């Protein structure tokens, strides 16, 4: 990957992106008009239903109409976003010598790779739905990289208590560590790990792998689930007790081989991972494996709890919006620098 | 309640409390033995690698015969002593020092440093050294767990069951390695 300075980016932007922005600004305004119409029509229908029907089924009709309106609005937004991404992202990431894709094939491949890693690592308790939005591949510091904006979720509970749990929402990175691996090792967040995420109108706290506390516009109070983690022991991995007390407070390490676990987690590697975690305040979970049919052997789940690599819909697209995308990819790949994965200096 | 029943209850309660402690102590002991054998496995890799390094190095480093002889002697001595014995550990500690010394001497031979087979041999050597360090850390961690188990009541009651490994010592680096480094020596 090539890093661009702000002036290099400005030059590229003026030449390759700016000429097409006006066309998209027109499309964006059309989209906003459509969304306004949908909202207006939905509101009118709801008022009419409320005034002229008194049956018990009218409530369900109202809910149904709102859902249909949301789906139609969502389809319009999604089409606009896809057009935006297809037009600009390959150029933008191409300038960084990376490949961008949101095609069906790349997304399916991304999903299946994440599922394979979830199966092998058991970092997450359940991972029924795996969504992948953007796929960025290429080289970084001589290492192969695959970056996916992804979200893992599953449905739980029944009846009124049915809700979605999001054990992971952030960036998944597949890359390579310059060390020979003979088995599999997992580094996961300690069970009390928690970080705040915003979901829709409400707020929820995603607690480690599989717990969610939600409180928001629609909920009456809090809903707390019992802490759940994947059954790592089922994959023949054993807990590796490390000597760094601070590290042990934040992470749990499991490996098939106690020596290899420590070969990967040298004191300085632990220090670097901890420093990165403290600097970014993101949860990070890592999986090392030599068994997957891939040129990558290191896989990272970075819980930054946001929809990454997106341009705004409700405000005008400007140069800064594109520069933010570049900053997002730099930010995501900073972990490779922080952990010095490309170096094999024995530390 | 009859006396027999009371004694029975006490025995069951004690068994319920003490059995997990016993299991814990035995697990700690086995983990220590596993860690010890892990170090031997890594040492074996090192013994296998030393002749290759020496063969390549001897072609270029004619004035370092003395260090080669010492390394070869120590290697044979370490291989002949029983695994995990104090003698083997002592020999390996000395080998650590001599191999580091050899690495530093190699810096004076640019043709040797750039030799492809030597580069590969040194990469493998570095990897083996990293594994040795990891195995030693595992051993120290296992020993801490065992020491905790046999010092804390009630698992300390089973101290006798692990008498064979009691008194094992932690791996510590040699006094020479603790000395501060003079960067000037390396930057001449």
HADDOCK unambig.tbl for C-alpha pairs under 7 A between the chains (distance, minus, plus):
assign (segid A and resid 258 and name CA) (segid B and resid 138 and name CA) 6.73 0.50 0.50
assign (segid A and resid 259 and name CA) (segid B and resid 131 and name CA) 6.89 0.50 0.50
assign (segid A and resid 259 and name CA) (segid B and resid 134 and name CA) 5.43 0.50 0.50
assign (segid A and resid 259 and name CA) (segid B and resid 135 and name CA) 5.15 0.50 0.50
assign (segid A and resid 259 and name CA) (segid B and resid 138 and name CA) 6.36 0.50 0.50
assign (segid A and resid 262 and name CA) (segid B and resid 134 and name CA) 5.02 0.50 0.50
assign (segid A and resid 263 and name CA) (segid B and resid 130 and name CA) 6.32 0.50 0.50
assign (segid A and resid 263 and name CA) (segid B and resid 131 and name CA) 5.78 0.50 0.50
assign (segid A and resid 263 and name CA) (segid B and resid 134 and name CA) 5.01 0.50 0.50
assign (segid A and resid 346 and name CA) (segid B and resid 130 and name CA) 6.14 0.50 0.50
